[in-house]
Amino acid sequence: MFGIFGKKKEKEKSPPKTTISDLNQSGSRLIERSEDVKLRLEKIELELKTALEKYRNARTQPEKIKAKKKAIESLKKKKMYQAQLVNLEQVSNNLENVNMQVQIVRDNVDIVNKYDNFF
């Protein structure tokens, strides 16, 4: 099965290297997703307004109950998308911080390489 001495050890894989362009692409995707979530929030706001209007104009109790359920459902969706939008903004801020830190490290490496020749 594994031979006399057991199976071969797998070589350790190095983590994939990320570049500045990868970070920028991730940032642009996050911006697109946040814009999509904002559009969905606007649609939910319209649904909520129509549901509240139907609730106010309802004449019978079953109509009011139906409109109230629709409004509550819209509020739950709105809360979920708002939480997702906050999360996306936090991730975007973290990504920008990482990008700035990478630039600082690159600048420091360049400075050290320039002044290394003096000593």
N, C-alpha and C positions, 0 to 999 in steps of 0.2 A: 504494500500500500504506500507507505511513506519511505520505504527503503530502510537501510540499516540505521542511519543516523537521524531519522526523522525528516520532516518536510523542510524545504528551503525557506529561509526567512525572506520576507518581503522587504524591498528597499523602502526607506522612508521617502515619502513624496514631499517635495518642498511646496509651501503654499503658493498659490498663483500670485504673480506680481500684478499689482494694480497701477495704472498710470493716471496721470492727470486727466487725460481724455476720457478714461473710464469714469472718473469721479464727475467730470462735467456732464457726461451722458446720463449718469445716474441722477444728477441734479435736474437735468432737463426733463427726465421721465417723472420725477417727483412733482415738478411744476405742472406738467400735463395732467397728472392724476389729481392734483389739488384743484386745478381748474375744472376738471370733470366733476369732482365732488361738489364744487360750488354751484355748477349748473344743476346738479341733482337737488341741491338744497333749495334753489330757486323754484324748481318744479314742485317740490314738496310744500313750499310756502303757498304756492297757488292752490294746491290741493287742500291745504288747511283752511285757506280763506273761503274756498267754495263749500267745504264741509261745515264751517261755522255759519256761513250764510244760509245753507240749507237747514241747519239746526234752528236758526232764528226764525225762519219762514215756515217751519213745519207746523202743520195744524193738528196732526194726530200724534198720539204717543208712539206708535211703531216707527213713524217717520223720524221723530226726534231721536229715538234709540239708535236707529240705523245711522243717522248723521253723526251722532255722538261717538259711535264706534269708529266711524271713518276718521273723525277728528283725532281721536286717541291714537289710532294706528298711524296717522300722519305725524303726530307729535313724537311717537316712538322712533319712527324713521328719521325724523329731523334730529333727534338727540343722538342717534347712532352715527349719522353722517357728520354732525358737528364734532363728535369725539374722533372720528376718523380724520377729519380735517386738522384738528389740533395735533394728532399724532404725525401726520404728514409734515406739518410745519416744524415740529420738533426734529424729525429725521432730517429735514432739509437744513435746519440750523446746524445740526451735528455734522452733516456732510460739508457744509461751508467751513466749519471750524477745522475739520480734518484737512481740507484743501489748503487753508491758510497755514496750518502747521507743517504740511509737506513743503510748501513754498519757503517757509522759514528755515527748515532743515536744509533744503537745497542751497539757499543763500549762505547758510553757515558753512556748508561743505565747500562751496566755492571760495569763500573768504579764507578758510583754513588752507585750501590748496594753493591759493595765491601767496599767502604769507609763509607757507611752509618752505618755500624756496629761499627766503631771506635768512633763515637760521640754519 
